[in-house]
Amino acid sequence: MVDSDDEYLLELGKAISRRRRSLELTQSDLAYRIGMEVPNLSVIENGRSNPQILTLVKIASALDCELRELIPDITNHSRFIDSPARYTPRKNKSRED
């Protein structure tokens, strides 16, 4: 059961890794296909990163599967939302025009 941000990201990463390995792809193979550095893919697969939706779409496409096949189910929505958030907003760099 996925009840927290950490558990969700860990399950997401496991699903990506399982699918990749079932296709006999290395992390390098998948990273190359989606234009990502291997260390960045590794942190996603290890549940230490909250990937952007477009990154997930690219991963699913490269793994020849539907995105929903990679996304973990949340069985208890209220418990999930009540857990402490892991989200850390990105800092926007100000542009000098």
C-alpha positions in Angstrom: 0.0 0.0 0.0 1.3 3.4 -1.0 0.7 5.9 1.8 3.3 8.6 1.5 5.3 10.5 -1.1 8.5 8.5 -0.3 6.6 5.2 -0.8 5.0 6.4 -4.0 8.3 7.5 -5.6 9.9 4.2 -4.5 7.1 2.2 -6.1 7.3 4.3 -9.3 11.0 3.8 -9.6 10.6 0.0 -9.0 8.0 -0.2 -11.8 10.3 1.7 -14.2 13.2 -0.6 -13.3 11.1 -3.8 -13.6 9.8 -2.8 -17.0 13.3 -1.7 -18.2 14.9 -5.0 -17.1 12.0 -7.1 -18.6 13.0 -5.5 -22.0 16.7 -6.3 -21.2 17.7 -2.7 -21.3 20.4 -1.1 -19.2 20.0 2.2 -17.5 22.4 3.6 -20.1 20.1 2.3 -22.9 17.0 3.9 -21.4 18.8 7.1 -20.5 20.0 7.4 -24.1 16.6 6.8 -25.5 15.0 9.6 -23.5 18.0 12.0 -23.6 18.8 11.9 -19.9 22.0 11.3 -18.0 22.3 7.9 -16.3 22.7 9.3 -12.8 19.4 11.2 -13.2 17.6 8.0 -14.3 19.2 6.1 -11.4 17.7 8.5 -8.8 14.3 8.1 -10.4 14.6 4.3 -10.3 15.7 4.5 -6.7 12.8 6.7 -5.6 14.9 9.7 -4.8 13.5 12.0 -7.4 10.1 13.3 -8.3 10.2 13.2 -12.1 8.3 15.7 -14.2 5.3 14.3 -16.1 7.0 14.8 -19.5 9.9 12.8 -18.3 7.5 10.0 -17.3 5.8 10.1 -20.7 9.2 9.8 -22.4 10.1 6.9 -20.1 6.9 5.1 -20.8 7.3 5.7 -24.5 10.8 4.4 -24.5 9.7 1.3 -22.5 6.8 0.7 -25.0 4.1 0.8 -22.3 1.3 3.0 -21.2 2.1 5.5 -18.5 -0.6 4.1 -16.2 1.4 0.8 -16.2 4.2 2.6 -14.3 2.1 4.7 -12.0 1.5 3.1 -8.5 -2.1 2.8 -7.3 -3.1 4.8 -4.2 -5.5 2.6 -2.3 -6.2 5.1 0.5 -6.3 8.6 -0.9 -7.0 10.4 2.4 -4.1 8.6 4.1 -1.8 9.5 1.3 -2.7 13.2 1.3 -2.5 13.4 5.1 1.1 12.2 5.2 4.0 14.7 5.3 4.8 16.0 1.8 8.2 15.4 0.3 7.8 18.0 -2.3 10.4 20.8 -2.4 9.7 23.6 -4.8 12.4 24.4 -7.3 14.0 27.8 -7.1 13.4 29.9 -10.2 16.4 31.6 -11.5 15.7 35.2 -12.3 16.6 36.2 -15.8 18.4 39.4 -16.6 16.8 40.9 -19.7 
